[in-house]
Amino acid sequence: MAAKSKSDSTHSDTLSVPAAITEVAKGVVTAKGVQPTLSKNEQKAQKEAQKEKEKAEQPPQRSRAELQSDIRDARAELNDVVHELERRIDVGARTRTVIDDVRADPIEGARKHKKAVVIAGLAVAAVGTGLALAIRAIAK
């Protein structure tokens, strides 16, 4: 076997940690500097793909009239939502509606507003029971 030269001794099997890091860094820089050569068709396809990607990232161009129309539609939808919330929150109006329906046609009103009729029946029963117990306590 031939004797090792001076240059071989610098690249021995054992490297210090900083020397190893330096060697790896040099390899990375070299690898990044080497770009694969693409054929003309591959280069053209790559450029087209890049253009498509840029096109997809851009927001669609819309006219002022389209934007104003969308704003009007969104406002109308929000207005409907607000009115529905107001209707659901207004307990007095809902109660008056139930009472009016039951007064107009008790059977149909009871079918239409079953939950309200059950709650009203329970409330009447509770008040009646309370009054009966109060009268009984007073009579004793």
VMD Tcl script that builds the backbone (N, CA, C; Angstrom):
set m [mol new atoms 420]
animate dup $m
set s [atomselect $m all]
$s set {name element resname resid chain x y z} {
  {N N MET 1 A 0.833 -1.164 0.000}
  {CA C MET 1 A 0.000 0.000 0.000}
  {C C MET 1 A 0.877 1.225 0.000}
  {N N ALA 2 A 0.416 2.256 -0.674}
  {CA C ALA 2 A 1.231 3.466 -0.789}
  {C C ALA 2 A 1.127 4.266 0.487}
  {N N ALA 3 A 2.122 5.023 0.734}
  {CA C ALA 3 A 2.139 5.865 1.927}
  {C C ALA 3 A 1.192 7.027 1.725}
  {N N LYS 4 A 0.622 7.457 2.806}
  {CA C LYS 4 A -0.326 8.564 2.735}
  {C C LYS 4 A 0.425 9.860 2.508}
  {N N SER 5 A -0.121 10.674 1.654}
  {CA C SER 5 A 0.495 11.979 1.419}
  {C C SER 5 A -0.027 12.966 2.437}
  {N N LYS 6 A 0.514 14.178 2.378}
  {CA C LYS 6 A 0.104 15.197 3.330}
  {C C LYS 6 A -1.359 15.587 3.126}
  {N N SER 7 A -1.823 15.651 1.854}
  {CA C SER 7 A -3.195 16.043 1.587}
  {C C SER 7 A -4.172 14.975 2.067}
  {N N ASP 8 A -3.777 13.697 2.029}
  {CA C ASP 8 A -4.638 12.638 2.535}
  {C C ASP 8 A -4.765 12.694 4.049}
  {N N SER 9 A -3.738 13.166 4.705}
  {CA C SER 9 A -3.780 13.207 6.155}
  {C C SER 9 A -4.765 14.270 6.652}
  {N N THR 10 A -5.049 15.314 5.857}
  {CA C THR 10 A -6.022 16.321 6.288}
  {C C THR 10 A -7.444 15.779 6.198}
  {N N HIS 11 A -7.666 14.792 5.331}
  {CA C HIS 11 A -8.998 14.192 5.192}
  {C C HIS 11 A -9.003 12.806 5.808}
  {N N SER 12 A -8.525 12.705 6.987}
  {CA C SER 12 A -8.483 11.402 7.643}
  {C C SER 12 A -9.878 10.984 8.061}
  {N N ASP 13 A -10.024 9.783 8.542}
  {CA C ASP 13 A -11.321 9.253 8.942}
  {C C ASP 13 A -11.898 9.968 10.152}
  {N N THR 14 A -11.085 10.561 10.953}
  {CA C THR 14 A -11.582 11.256 12.128}
  {C C THR 14 A -11.481 12.753 11.894}
  {N N LEU 15 A -12.636 13.403 11.951}
  {CA C LEU 15 A -12.701 14.855 11.803}
  {C C LEU 15 A -13.216 15.443 13.099}
  {N N SER 16 A -12.814 16.644 13.364}
  {CA C SER 16 A -13.386 17.327 14.519}
  {C C SER 16 A -14.803 17.765 14.149}
  {N N VAL 17 A -15.592 18.077 15.136}
  {CA C VAL 17 A -16.978 18.485 14.891}
  {C C VAL 17 A -17.029 19.731 14.013}
  {N N PRO 18 A -16.260 20.796 14.317}
  {CA C PRO 18 A -16.316 21.966 13.435}
  {C C PRO 18 A -15.888 21.644 12.004}
  {N N ALA 19 A -14.888 20.777 11.843}
  {CA C ALA 19 A -14.443 20.419 10.493}
  {C C ALA 19 A -15.532 19.639 9.764}
  {N N ALA 20 A -16.235 18.765 10.471}
  {CA C ALA 20 A -17.324 17.995 9.863}
  {C C ALA 20 A -18.453 18.918 9.429}
  {N N ILE 21 A -18.779 19.891 10.267}
  {CA C ILE 21 A -19.842 20.845 9.934}
  {C C ILE 21 A -19.442 21.642 8.700}
  {N N THR 22 A -18.197 22.048 8.643}
  {CA C THR 22 A -17.717 22.810 7.490}
  {C C THR 22 A -17.819 21.975 6.224}
  {N N GLU 23 A -17.443 20.707 6.279}
  {CA C GLU 23 A -17.515 19.819 5.116}
  {C C GLU 23 A -18.972 19.653 4.651}
  {N N VAL 24 A -19.869 19.482 5.591}
  {CA C VAL 24 A -21.286 19.329 5.245}
  {C C VAL 24 A -21.813 20.609 4.615}
  {N N ALA 25 A -21.443 21.766 5.180}
  {CA C ALA 25 A -21.891 23.041 4.630}
  {C C ALA 25 A -21.391 23.227 3.206}
  {N N LYS 26 A -20.137 22.861 2.952}
  {CA C LYS 26 A -19.594 22.965 1.593}
  {C C LYS 26 A -20.374 22.071 0.635}
  {N N GLY 27 A -20.701 20.887 1.085}
  {CA C GLY 27 A -21.469 19.969 0.248}
  {C C GLY 27 A -22.854 20.517 -0.067}
  {N N VAL 28 A -23.492 21.157 0.917}
  {CA C VAL 28 A -24.830 21.727 0.706}
  {C C VAL 28 A -24.750 22.867 -0.294}
  {N N VAL 29 A -23.763 23.746 -0.139}
  {CA C VAL 29 A -23.611 24.874 -1.050}
  {C C VAL 29 A -23.369 24.363 -2.463}
  {N N THR 30 A -22.555 23.356 -2.597}
  {CA C THR 30 A -22.265 22.785 -3.907}
  {C C THR 30 A -23.521 22.160 -4.503}
  {N N ALA 31 A -24.282 21.443 -3.692}
  {CA C ALA 31 A -25.494 20.786 -4.180}
  {C C ALA 31 A -26.537 21.812 -4.603}
  {N N LYS 32 A -26.653 22.920 -3.880}
  {CA C LYS 32 A -27.623 23.946 -4.243}
  {C C LYS 32 A -27.208 24.667 -5.518}
  {N N GLY 33 A -25.907 24.767 -5.736}
  {CA C GLY 33 A -25.411 25.453 -6.929}
  {C C GLY 33 A -25.615 24.645 -8.187}
  {N N VAL 34 A -25.781 23.361 -8.070}
  {CA C VAL 34 A -25.957 22.505 -9.234}
  {C C VAL 34 A -27.441 22.387 -9.520}
  {N N GLN 35 A -27.861 22.910 -10.650}
  {CA C GLN 35 A -29.257 22.824 -11.053}
  {C C GLN 35 A -29.380 21.814 -12.178}
  {N N PRO 36 A -30.386 20.971 -12.126}
  {CA C PRO 36 A -30.553 20.019 -13.214}
  {C C PRO 36 A -30.931 20.762 -14.494}
  {N N THR 37 A -30.441 20.319 -15.594}
  {CA C THR 37 A -30.786 20.955 -16.860}
  {C C THR 37 A -32.105 20.367 -17.349}
  {N N LEU 38 A -33.021 21.255 -17.685}
  {CA C LEU 38 A -34.331 20.848 -18.152}
  {C C LEU 38 A -34.382 21.000 -19.662}
  {N N SER 39 A -35.145 20.144 -20.288}
  {CA C SER 39 A -35.341 20.283 -21.726}
  {C C SER 39 A -36.201 21.512 -21.977}
  {N N LYS 40 A -36.248 21.948 -23.216}
  {CA C LYS 40 A -37.029 23.146 -23.558}
  {C C LYS 40 A -38.506 22.940 -23.241}
  {N N ASN 41 A -39.006 21.740 -23.490}
  {CA C ASN 41 A -40.412 21.454 -23.185}
  {C C ASN 41 A -40.666 21.518 -21.680}
  {N N GLU 42 A -39.721 20.979 -20.906}
  {CA C GLU 42 A -39.866 21.013 -19.450}
  {C C GLU 42 A -39.790 22.438 -18.932}
  {N N GLN 43 A -38.885 23.255 -19.507}
  {CA C GLN 43 A -38.779 24.658 -19.102}
  {C C GLN 43 A -40.066 25.411 -19.430}
  {N N LYS 44 A -40.620 25.152 -20.610}
  {CA C LYS 44 A -41.857 25.803 -21.024}
  {C C LYS 44 A -43.011 25.397 -20.103}
  {N N ALA 45 A -43.096 24.109 -19.790}
  {CA C ALA 45 A -44.152 23.623 -18.894}
  {C C ALA 45 A -44.005 24.227 -17.501}
  {N N GLN 46 A -42.746 24.361 -17.049}
  {CA C GLN 46 A -42.505 24.944 -15.728}
  {C C GLN 46 A -42.931 26.410 -15.698}
  {N N LYS 47 A -42.626 27.165 -16.769}
  {CA C LYS 47 A -43.031 28.578 -16.841}
  {C C LYS 47 A -44.547 28.712 -16.871}
  {N N GLU 48 A -45.224 27.845 -17.638}
  {CA C GLU 48 A -46.689 27.879 -17.698}
  {C C GLU 48 A -47.303 27.547 -16.349}
  {N N ALA 49 A -46.718 26.580 -15.663}
  {CA C ALA 49 A -47.222 26.220 -14.333}
  {C C ALA 49 A -47.047 27.398 -13.367}
  {N N GLN 50 A -45.929 28.099 -13.480}
  {CA C GLN 50 A -45.694 29.267 -12.622}
  {C C GLN 50 A -46.714 30.356 -12.920}
  {N N LYS 51 A -47.012 30.596 -14.216}
  {CA C LYS 51 A -48.007 31.607 -14.589}
  {C C LYS 51 A -49.384 31.240 -14.051}
  {N N GLU 52 A -49.756 29.964 -14.166}
  {CA C GLU 52 A -51.050 29.500 -13.652}
  {C C GLU 52 A -51.132 29.688 -12.136}
  {N N LYS 53 A -50.031 29.408 -11.468}
  {CA C LYS 53 A -49.992 29.564 -10.015}
  {C C LYS 53 A -50.169 31.027 -9.634}
  {N N GLU 54 A -49.499 31.924 -10.348}
  {CA C GLU 54 A -49.642 33.357 -10.070}
  {C C GLU 54 A -51.052 33.828 -10.360}
  {N N LYS 55 A -51.648 33.305 -11.444}
  {CA C LYS 55 A -53.009 33.674 -11.808}
  {C C LYS 55 A -53.996 33.224 -10.731}
  {N N ALA 56 A -53.775 32.019 -10.196}
  {CA C ALA 56 A -54.666 31.470 -9.175}
  {C C ALA 56 A -54.554 32.256 -7.871}
  {N N GLU 57 A -53.387 32.812 -7.591}
  {CA C GLU 57 A -53.187 33.551 -6.350}
  {C C GLU 57 A -53.833 34.932 -6.398}
  {N N GLN 58 A -54.030 35.483 -7.591}
  {CA C GLN 58 A -54.628 36.810 -7.714}
  {C C GLN 58 A -56.138 36.714 -7.512}
  {N N PRO 59 A -56.714 37.672 -6.775}
  {CA C PRO 59 A -58.165 37.651 -6.615}
  {C C PRO 59 A -58.835 37.973 -7.947}
  {N N PRO 60 A -60.024 37.450 -8.158}
  {CA C PRO 60 A -60.705 37.733 -9.425}
  {C C PRO 60 A -61.028 39.219 -9.533}
  {N N GLN 61 A -60.871 39.749 -10.720}
  {CA C GLN 61 A -61.166 41.160 -10.961}
  {C C GLN 61 A -62.667 41.314 -11.158}
  {N N ARG 62 A -63.282 42.175 -10.346}
  {CA C ARG 62 A -64.723 42.364 -10.427}
  {C C ARG 62 A -65.013 43.837 -10.627}
  {N N SER 63 A -66.089 44.101 -11.313}
  {CA C SER 63 A -66.448 45.489 -11.592}
  {C C SER 63 A -67.058 46.131 -10.349}
  {N N ARG 64 A -67.107 47.431 -10.377}
  {CA C ARG 64 A -67.680 48.194 -9.259}
  {C C ARG 64 A -69.153 47.836 -9.066}
  {N N ALA 65 A -69.880 47.657 -10.171}
  {CA C ALA 65 A -71.304 47.326 -10.089}
  {C C ALA 65 A -71.506 45.955 -9.432}
  {N N GLU 66 A -70.634 44.995 -9.763}
  {CA C GLU 66 A -70.742 43.674 -9.145}
  {C C GLU 66 A -70.483 43.741 -7.646}
  {N N LEU 67 A -69.484 44.507 -7.276}
  {CA C LEU 67 A -69.183 44.653 -5.846}
  {C C LEU 67 A -70.335 45.327 -5.105}
  {N N GLN 68 A -70.902 46.375 -5.699}
  {CA C GLN 68 A -72.029 47.058 -5.061}
  {C C GLN 68 A -73.238 46.140 -4.956}
  {N N SER 69 A -73.452 45.323 -5.963}
  {CA C SER 69 A -74.561 44.365 -5.924}
  {C C SER 69 A -74.359 43.355 -4.800}
  {N N ASP 70 A -73.131 42.855 -4.669}
  {CA C ASP 70 A -72.835 41.911 -3.583}
  {C C ASP 70 A -73.029 42.557 -2.220}
  {N N ILE 71 A -72.630 43.821 -2.090}
  {CA C ILE 71 A -72.810 44.544 -0.819}
  {C C ILE 71 A -74.291 44.693 -0.510}
  {N N ARG 72 A -75.096 45.050 -1.519}
  {CA C ARG 72 A -76.546 45.180 -1.311}
  {C C ARG 72 A -77.155 43.849 -0.874}
  {N N ASP 73 A -76.741 42.771 -1.534}
  {CA C ASP 73 A -77.263 41.442 -1.179}
  {C C ASP 73 A -76.884 41.064 0.250}
  {N N ALA 74 A -75.636 41.342 0.631}
  {CA C ALA 74 A -75.180 41.013 1.988}
  {C C ALA 74 A -75.941 41.839 3.019}
  {N N ARG 75 A -76.170 43.112 2.719}
  {CA C ARG 75 A -76.936 43.966 3.645}
  {C C ARG 75 A -78.363 43.465 3.798}
  {N N ALA 76 A -78.983 43.070 2.686}
  {CA C ALA 76 A -80.359 42.565 2.749}
  {C C ALA 76 A -80.421 41.285 3.581}
  {N N GLU 77 A -79.436 40.420 3.388}
  {CA C GLU 77 A -79.403 39.175 4.165}
  {C C GLU 77 A -79.209 39.463 5.652}
  {N N LEU 78 A -78.298 40.371 5.976}
  {CA C LEU 78 A -78.089 40.746 7.382}
  {C C LEU 78 A -79.339 41.393 7.967}
  {N N ASN 79 A -80.024 42.202 7.178}
  {CA C ASN 79 A -81.260 42.843 7.640}
  {C C ASN 79 A -82.309 41.784 7.971}
  {N N ASP 80 A -82.422 40.758 7.118}
  {CA C ASP 80 A -83.373 39.678 7.392}
  {C C ASP 80 A -83.013 38.934 8.678}
  {N N VAL 81 A -81.729 38.699 8.881}
  {CA C VAL 81 A -81.279 38.012 10.092}
  {C C VAL 81 A -81.609 38.841 11.331}
  {N N VAL 82 A -81.375 40.158 11.266}
  {CA C VAL 82 A -81.665 41.033 12.404}
  {C C VAL 82 A -83.154 41.029 12.709}
  {N N HIS 83 A -83.986 41.101 11.678}
  {CA C HIS 83 A -85.444 41.098 11.910}
  {C C HIS 83 A -85.905 39.767 12.502}
  {N N GLU 84 A -85.324 38.671 12.052}
  {CA C GLU 84 A -85.681 37.366 12.615}
  {C C GLU 84 A -85.269 37.280 14.085}
  {N N LEU 85 A -84.076 37.790 14.404}
  {CA C LEU 85 A -83.639 37.801 15.806}
  {C C LEU 85 A -84.554 38.687 16.656}
  {N N GLU 86 A -84.920 39.838 16.134}
  {CA C GLU 86 A -85.842 40.720 16.879}
  {C C GLU 86 A -87.169 40.019 17.131}
  {N N ARG 87 A -87.670 39.314 16.122}
  {CA C ARG 87 A -88.946 38.611 16.276}
  {C C ARG 87 A -88.836 37.522 17.337}
  {N N ARG 88 A -87.714 36.802 17.334}
  {CA C ARG 88 A -87.556 35.727 18.316}
  {C C ARG 88 A -87.344 36.252 19.725}
  {N N ILE 89 A -86.734 37.401 19.854}
  {CA C ILE 89 A -86.449 37.957 21.180}
  {C C ILE 89 A -87.666 38.648 21.777}
  {N N ASP 90 A -88.548 39.168 20.942}
  {CA C ASP 90 A -89.718 39.925 21.414}
  {C C ASP 90 A -90.760 38.958 21.986}
  {N N VAL 91 A -90.631 38.661 23.275}
  {CA C VAL 91 A -91.507 37.696 23.941}
  {C C VAL 91 A -92.940 38.211 23.994}
  {N N GLY 92 A -93.101 39.487 24.219}
  {CA C GLY 92 A -94.450 40.058 24.302}
  {C C GLY 92 A -95.227 39.860 23.011}
  {N N ALA 93 A -94.595 40.139 21.886}
  {CA C ALA 93 A -95.268 39.977 20.600}
  {C C ALA 93 A -95.582 38.513 20.329}
  {N N ARG 94 A -94.642 37.632 20.671}
  {CA C ARG 94 A -94.901 36.207 20.479}
  {C C ARG 94 A -96.050 35.736 21.360}
  {N N THR 95 A -96.109 36.230 22.594}
  {CA C THR 95 A -97.188 35.858 23.508}
  {C C THR 95 A -98.524 36.353 22.977}
  {N N ARG 96 A -98.550 37.599 22.497}
  {CA C ARG 96 A -99.799 38.143 21.932}
  {C C ARG 96 A -100.253 37.323 20.725}
  {N N THR 97 A -99.318 36.874 19.902}
  {CA C THR 97 A -99.659 36.050 18.741}
  {C C THR 97 A -100.297 34.738 19.185}
  {N N VAL 98 A -99.713 34.093 20.184}
  {CA C VAL 98 A -100.267 32.830 20.693}
  {C C VAL 98 A -101.657 33.067 21.272}
  {N N ILE 99 A -101.811 34.110 22.079}
  {CA C ILE 99 A -103.118 34.403 22.708}
  {C C ILE 99 A -104.157 34.690 21.634}
  {N N ASP 100 A -103.783 35.495 20.624}
  {CA C ASP 100 A -104.734 35.812 19.546}
  {C C ASP 100 A -105.129 34.563 18.773}
  {N N ASP 101 A -104.167 33.664 18.523}
  {CA C ASP 101 A -104.484 32.428 17.801}
  {C C ASP 101 A -105.422 31.538 18.609}
  {N N VAL 102 A -105.174 31.448 19.910}
  {CA C VAL 102 A -106.009 30.600 20.761}
  {C C VAL 102 A -107.394 31.213 20.917}
  {N N ARG 103 A -107.503 32.539 21.024}
  {CA C ARG 103 A -108.817 33.192 21.141}
  {C C ARG 103 A -109.634 33.043 19.860}
  {N N ALA 104 A -108.960 33.147 18.712}
  {CA C ALA 104 A -109.674 33.057 17.436}
  {C C ALA 104 A -110.260 31.659 17.237}
  {N N ASP 105 A -109.465 30.647 17.468}
  {CA C ASP 105 A -109.927 29.264 17.325}
  {C C ASP 105 A -109.166 28.425 18.345}
  {N N PRO 106 A -109.788 28.142 19.508}
  {CA C PRO 106 A -109.068 27.461 20.587}
  {C C PRO 106 A -108.479 26.108 20.178}
  {N N ILE 107 A -109.185 25.321 19.426}
  {CA C ILE 107 A -108.686 24.000 19.066}
  {C C ILE 107 A -107.497 24.125 18.105}
  {N N GLU 108 A -107.652 24.931 17.064}
  {CA C GLU 108 A -106.558 25.114 16.107}
  {C C GLU 108 A -105.374 25.827 16.752}
  {N N GLY 109 A -105.664 26.782 17.644}
  {CA C GLY 109 A -104.594 27.479 18.364}
  {C C GLY 109 A -103.810 26.533 19.263}
  {N N ALA 110 A -104.513 25.609 19.911}
  {CA C ALA 110 A -103.853 24.631 20.774}
  {C C ALA 110 A -102.998 23.676 19.946}
  {N N ARG 111 A -103.478 23.308 18.757}
  {CA C ARG 111 A -102.680 22.431 17.885}
  {C C ARG 111 A -101.426 23.150 17.369}
  {N N LYS 112 A -101.608 24.416 17.049}
  {CA C LYS 112 A -100.514 25.190 16.466}
  {C C LYS 112 A -99.433 25.532 17.504}
  {N N HIS 113 A -99.861 25.793 18.737}
  {CA C HIS 113 A -98.939 26.232 19.797}
  {C C HIS 113 A -98.987 25.256 20.971}
  {N N LYS 114 A -98.660 24.005 20.725}
  {CA C LYS 114 A -98.749 22.967 21.759}
  {C C LYS 114 A -97.890 23.299 22.970}
  {N N LYS 115 A -96.679 23.707 22.732}
  {CA C LYS 115 A -95.753 23.978 23.833}
  {C C LYS 115 A -96.276 25.112 24.722}
  {N N ALA 116 A -96.762 26.172 24.103}
  {CA C ALA 116 A -97.277 27.310 24.870}
  {C C ALA 116 A -98.504 26.907 25.680}
  {N N VAL 117 A -99.377 26.078 25.101}
  {CA C VAL 117 A -100.588 25.640 25.801}
  {C C VAL 117 A -100.211 24.764 26.999}
  {N N VAL 118 A -99.238 23.884 26.834}
  {CA C VAL 118 A -98.805 23.020 27.942}
  {C C VAL 118 A -98.215 23.871 29.062}
  {N N ILE 119 A -97.370 24.824 28.696}
  {CA C ILE 119 A -96.758 25.692 29.713}
  {C C ILE 119 A -97.825 26.517 30.429}
  {N N ALA 120 A -98.790 27.046 29.666}
  {CA C ALA 120 A -99.869 27.822 30.280}
  {C C ALA 120 A -100.702 26.938 31.207}
  {N N GLY 121 A -100.969 25.707 30.796}
  {CA C GLY 121 A -101.728 24.774 31.645}
  {C C GLY 121 A -100.986 24.471 32.936}
  {N N LEU 122 A -99.664 24.262 32.829}
  {CA C LEU 122 A -98.875 24.019 34.036}
  {C C LEU 122 A -98.858 25.246 34.944}
  {N N ALA 123 A -98.793 26.416 34.362}
  {CA C ALA 123 A -98.793 27.647 35.168}
  {C C ALA 123 A -100.130 27.808 35.888}
  {N N VAL 124 A -101.223 27.553 35.202}
  {CA C VAL 124 A -102.553 27.654 35.829}
  {C C VAL 124 A -102.683 26.618 36.945}
  {N N ALA 125 A -102.197 25.411 36.702}
  {CA C ALA 125 A -102.272 24.368 37.730}
  {C C ALA 125 A -101.435 24.757 38.943}
  {N N ALA 126 A -100.257 25.330 38.710}
  {CA C ALA 126 A -99.407 25.732 39.828}
  {C C ALA 126 A -100.051 26.850 40.636}
  {N N VAL 127 A -100.602 27.827 39.947}
  {CA C VAL 127 A -101.264 28.939 40.655}
  {C C VAL 127 A -102.482 28.424 41.399}
  {N N GLY 128 A -103.265 27.565 40.762}
  {CA C GLY 128 A -104.452 27.006 41.430}
  {C C GLY 128 A -104.076 26.209 42.666}
  {N N THR 129 A -103.031 25.399 42.572}
  {CA C THR 129 A -102.570 24.617 43.717}
  {C C THR 129 A -102.093 25.544 44.830}
  {N N GLY 130 A -101.348 26.574 44.446}
  {CA C GLY 130 A -100.872 27.536 45.448}
  {C C GLY 130 A -102.020 28.235 46.156}
  {N N LEU 131 A -103.030 28.649 45.410}
  {CA C LEU 131 A -104.196 29.302 46.025}
  {C C LEU 131 A -104.945 28.332 46.937}
  {N N ALA 132 A -105.107 27.105 46.487}
  {CA C ALA 132 A -105.817 26.124 47.309}
  {C C ALA 132 A -105.077 25.875 48.616}
  {N N LEU 133 A -103.752 25.755 48.553}
  {CA C LEU 133 A -102.968 25.553 49.767}
  {C C LEU 133 A -103.012 26.785 50.675}
  {N N ALA 134 A -103.023 27.963 50.066}
  {CA C ALA 134 A -103.081 29.201 50.885}
  {C C ALA 134 A -104.440 29.290 51.576}
  {N N ILE 135 A -105.523 28.989 50.884}
  {CA C ILE 135 A -106.860 29.041 51.485}
  {C C ILE 135 A -106.970 28.006 52.593}
  {N N ARG 136 A -106.444 26.836 52.362}
  {CA C ARG 136 A -106.483 25.775 53.370}
  {C C ARG 136 A -105.708 26.167 54.610}
  {N N ALA 137 A -104.541 26.818 54.397}
  {CA C ALA 137 A -103.713 27.247 55.555}
  {C C ALA 137 A -104.443 28.357 56.329}
  {N N ILE 138 A -105.126 29.234 55.648}
  {CA C ILE 138 A -105.838 30.318 56.311}
  {C C ILE 138 A -107.051 29.773 57.077}
  {N N ALA 139 A -107.728 28.796 56.525}
  {CA C ALA 139 A -108.926 28.239 57.135}
  {C C ALA 139 A -108.621 27.473 58.419}
  {N N LYS 140 A -107.456 26.966 58.567}
  {CA C LYS 140 A -107.134 26.192 59.777}
  {C C LYS 140 A -106.897 27.041 60.937}
}
mol reanalyze $m
mol bondsrecalc $m
mol representation Tube
mol addrep $m
